[in-house]
Amino acid sequence: MGQNNNVMEKLNSVSVIDVAKAANVSIATVSRSFNKPEMVKPEVREKILEIAANMGYTANSAAKSLRSKKTKVIGAIIPTLDHSIYATMINAFQKKLSEQGYVVYILTCGFDASDIFDKVTLLLERGAEALLIVGKILDKNLEKYLLKFKIPTICTYSYHHDSKFPFIGFDNYASTTTIVEYLYSLGHKEIAMICGPLKGNDRQIARVESFKNFMTSKQAEHSVWECKNQYNIASGKEILKEIVISNPNVSAIICNSDVIAFGVLAGAKELGIKIPEQLNVIGYDNLEFAEYLTPPLTTLNIPAEEMGILSAKAVLDNLNNQQPLKSYLLKTELIVRESTNPD
């Protein structure tokens, strides 16, 4: 009996890192061999599986070991730390978890969530007991993996009724409709939207869809401008110039980030466009600087801190008290300031 226990301890001690070293490949290649075999050359995968078998490593035993091991580590997958709205949420999330001795490993994956399997599973293999992920999990391989191994996962910054994972976030579609309805009620009939990268980004996709649907229903002129490469202040300035040239009758611009709105206001000043007399501008997030811009920015307040706190509580209740993870729909609020007025 004692000998069998020693054998099991040896097998369970083998990690994906050990297999990768023995096979002289990357950790990602080992993960793909078990979970995305179509992405690995047959001869390479065969070699890896043989080495893994000899070492006693399987994806299933690794995941089982992760679930039973208390590491006090939580993984947080966010698009970027360049935008303070994510930092606000993560700070609140981390602070709440640290009260009970947990630490948070933060992983930035960009705005495209359609192919993040390797990065996220690496985080799990490094000891994360649970995950916080911004937005909907659009990587089908990752979705299958998390469900198969029952990894506690909370998604945030979005809210989807039909998701396989619980969401603690807000309805991007409904919140954007609130913005467009407000501008339309002011008399604006030609409105532009500047959005962030759309590929693999459920938040931006929902906002653009809401905007297009509302404007189409009113038979009102509208256009969408995507920040494909850079999503920063400079992008807002440059796209404003393109809008002015292409759509000179645009009387209002919805910016899907206060950072972009900052750039639009700066660009308008350079072009001699008066805000709000000639152009109304609305942001998204209600970042700290929004009320101090010239003019102060009308924007949508996002409950970033609340998302972080509630997500942390949900994770703690699940890990410590076996409470099931639940979804929470949070509210947003339009903060009207001096960058908007009747057309």
Stockholm file with secondary structure:
# STOCKHOLM 1.0

chainA/1-343         MGQNNNVMEKLNSVSVIDVAKAANVSIATVSRSFNKPEMVKPEVREKILEIAANMGYTANSAAKSLRSKKTKVIGAIIPTLDHSIYATMINAFQKKLSEQGYVVYILTCGFDASDIFDKVTLLLERGAEALLIVGKILDKNLEKYLLKFKIPTICTYSYHHDSKFPFIGFDNYASTTTIVEYLYSLGHKEIAMICGPLKGNDRQIARVESFKNFMTSKQAEHSVWECKNQYNIASGKEILKEIVISNPNVSAIICNSDVIAFGVLAGAKELGIKIPEQLNVIGYDNLEFAEYLTPPLTTLNIPAEEMGILSAKAVLDNLNNQQPLKSYLLKTELIVRESTNPD
#=GR chainA/1-343 SS CHHHHHHHHHHHHCCHHHHHHHHTSCHHHHHHHHHCGGGSCHHHHHHHHHHHHHHTCCHHHHHHHHHHCCCCEEEEEESCSSSHHHHHHHHHHHHHHHTTTCEEEEEECCSCCSSCHHHHHHHHHTTCSEEEEESCCCCHHHHHHHHHTTCCEEEESCCCTTCSSCEEEECHHHHHHHHHHHHHHTTCCEEEEEECCCTTCHHHHHHHHHHHHHHHHTTCEEEEEECCSCCSHHHHHHHHHHHHHHCTTCCEEEESSHHHHHHHHHHHHHHTCCTTTTCEEEEEECCGGGGGSSSCCEEEECCHHHHHHHHHHHHHHHHHHCCCCCCEEECCEEECCTTCCCC
#=GC SS_cons         CHHHHHHHHHHHHCCHHHHHHHHTSCHHHHHHHHHCGGGSCHHHHHHHHHHHHHHTCCHHHHHHHHHHCCCCEEEEEESCSSSHHHHHHHHHHHHHHHTTTCEEEEEECCSCCSSCHHHHHHHHHTTCSEEEEESCCCCHHHHHHHHHTTCCEEEESCCCTTCSSCEEEECHHHHHHHHHHHHHHTTCCEEEEEECCCTTCHHHHHHHHHHHHHHHHTTCEEEEEECCSCCSHHHHHHHHHHHHHHCTTCCEEEESSHHHHHHHHHHHHHHTCCTTTTCEEEEEECCGGGGGSSSCCEEEECCHHHHHHHHHHHHHHHHHHCCCCCCEEECCEEECCTTCCCC
//
